[in-house]
Amino acid sequence: MDYRRIIPCLDVKNGRLVKGVHFVELKELGDPAESAAAYSEAGADELVFLDIKATLDNRQTLLDAVRRTVERISIPLTVGGGIRSVADVDALLEVGASKVSINTAAVRNPDLVREAADRFGSQRITVAIDTRKSDACPSGFEVVVRGGTEGAGLDAVAWAKRVEALGAGTLLPTSMDADGTQAGYDIPMTRAIADAVQVPVIASGGAGTLEHLYEAIAEGHADAVLVASIAHYGTYTIAQMKQYLVERGCNCRMSA
């Protein structure tokens, strides 16, 4: 059965859980391993751990923080941030990550996606695509890199199709415009990418209500939804999110 997944996102800076708006104005929220354990217990399907400063700081993901998180959970963990080589991917998988998410490095070196997929399998390789609205791109959305600080000059939909061809097994498009606003996902961007590829797409950036989750699936054609603010701040529980989706005809894996 094709389940729609709820995936809390742990943005991590200096080993601490944070949440921002438009990729800035970061607030510290605690220990990512503790939050991960709580979400795992609460019925989340997967987790995403993003070391959001690793690329800007020109360093690898904090392996110890990932290891501590993995030890506390019983669900798959995708890790991103600072991944620049096959060796970096290998190191994260070695400490227990289920998948890795490549973003800026994929734009700088697209062959990294192919090399990683060939070595570890497409199912372990996610490509994160940060986007912003741009009239200069045919789809209306441009890829941004380095934590949203640089435009890549790439059309987001064309890039999604390219990395799928290179072997990415999952795509994680995030709207920088919507990030942290709790005003809803960028549905046109999500749908444009989801309709252009065959691999699973995770909607990301802007969830604020239960209806936003449903819109991402029903209108954005997403396979899964990433949540942060509405989960971290206790607005809704994972169970409430899934129940809402189930009541609207979505298949969700409910906790016993």
Secondary structure, 3 states (H helix, E strand, C coil): CCCCEEEEEEEEECCEEEEEECCEEEEEEECHHHHHHHHHHHCCCCEEEEECCCCCCCCCCCHHHHHHHHCCCCCCEEEECCCCCHHHHHHHHHCCCCEEEECHHHHHCCHHHHHHHHHHCHHHEEEEEEEEECCCCCCCEEEEECCCCEEEEEEHHHHHHHHHHHCCCEEEEEECCCCCCCCCCCHHHHHHHHHHCCCCEEEECCCCCHHHHHHHHHCCCCCEEEECHHHHCCCCCHHHHHHHHHHCCCCCCCCC
